[in-house]
Amino acid sequence: MAAFPTTRLRRLRRSEALRSLARETRLELDRFVMPLFACPGEGIVRPVAGLPGIAQRSVDELVREAEELARLGVRSVLLFGIPEGKDEEGSGAWDEDGIVQRALRALRAEAPGLTLITDVCLCEYTSHGHCGVLRDGEVANDETLDLLARTAASHVEAGADAVAPSDMMDGRVGAIRAALPETPVVSYAAKYASAFYGPFREVAESAPAFGDRRGYQMDPANVREALRECALDLDEGADALMVKPALPCLDVIRAVRERFDCPVWAYNVSGEYAMVKAAAAAGHLEERAAALESLTAIRRAGADVVVSYWTKELAGWL
């Protein structure tokens, strides 16, 4: 490349039209997934203080929200459930009349154009808030696998197009694949024990009653381990790999993208969203610009698909 003054990279930045022509990374709405939270009852829209614009919704209200998302051009949602009751095993997760199962049947009937993906985990359903069965105060990995597979199968029977196990138990992708040979599995393959999940635990009512999840979620200091997790999940039958959280893990997204020839997803998590919302509300930055820059960074790092709480707003911005 010839040096300055022959080479002047500013020439392609002179106008928005030129910048658009030279733009390497683009935000396309069909690459984004909107999280939704189903709760019991009727006519309920329960906002969450830590997540402005996000709410728990009863199934009837969830259907209205899904129809609005579809009208705006959103094509995919990731569904979480808040059950009526919890127990030691989290049996509400696989109940055929559970909250997610009811929501799936309603969404399938009323919003047939949406792709319905379900989070598969037990933390919202267990009385202790951990992601599996407890034995002597520890999560029993192998005993939990069958329950996760039962949960995933119940979601598919109710109408899910794909399932996304987020529990971080070893072997859970294989257990789900054995139960569901034809269903797409989006594995939370590199899910870190992150400080950025706080607002999610508020909306999903899933905070652990004691301790933390560092015994099964990944140490944020590790990237080589993330690649091992991804390789194992692909061997077990995962169709796509998820990195969570997104913004603190852009290097992990890039490493996964370069190592594996499969769809790479990233979860732009609640804390990332809440920080920008709070800073914008305080007048410290402009939300739309900061959100678009953040989402572009995630895509630029290599994510094919982004799960984001900004998906609905992004539909209007684009």
HELIX and SHEET records of a PDB file:
HELIX    1   1 LEU A    9  ARG A   13  5                                   5    
HELIX    2   2 GLU A   16  ALA A   22  1                                   7    
HELIX    3   3 LEU A   29  ARG A   31  5                                   3    
HELIX    4   4 VAL A   59  LEU A   72  1                                  14    
HELIX    5   5 SER A   91  ALA A   93  5                                   3    
HELIX    6   6 ILE A   99  GLU A  110  1                                  12    
HELIX    7   7 ASN A  141  ALA A  158  1                                  18    
HELIX    8   8 ARG A  172  ALA A  179  1                                   8    
HELIX    9   9 ALA A  195  TYR A  197  5                                   3    
HELIX   10  10 GLY A  198  ALA A  204  1                                   7    
HELIX   11  11 ARG A  224  GLU A  236  1                                  13    
HELIX   12  12 LEU A  247  CYS A  249  5                                   3    
HELIX   13  13 LEU A  250  ARG A  259  1                                  10    
HELIX   14  14 SER A  270  ALA A  281  1                                  12    
HELIX   15  15 GLU A  287  ALA A  301  1                                  15    
HELIX   16  16 THR A  311  TRP A  317  1                                   7    
SHEET    1   A 6 VAL A  45  VAL A  48  0                                        
SHEET    2   A 6 LEU A  51  SER A  58 -1                                        
SHEET    3   A 6 PHE A  32  CYS A  39  1                                        
SHEET    4   A 6 SER A  76  GLY A  81  1                                        
SHEET    5   A 6 THR A 115  VAL A 120  1                                        
SHEET    6   A 6 ALA A 162  PRO A 165  1                                        
SHEET    1   B 7 VAL A  45  VAL A  48  0                                        
SHEET    2   B 7 LEU A  51  SER A  58 -1                                        
SHEET    3   B 7 PHE A  32  CYS A  39  1                                        
SHEET    4   B 7 VAL A 305  SER A 308  1                                        
SHEET    5   B 7 VAL A 264  ASN A 268  1                                        
SHEET    6   B 7 ALA A 240  LYS A 244  1                                        
SHEET    7   B 7 VAL A 186  LYS A 191  1                                        
SHEET    1   C 2 LEU A 134  ARG A 135  0                                        
SHEET    2   C 2 GLU A 138  VAL A 139 -1                                        
END                                                                             
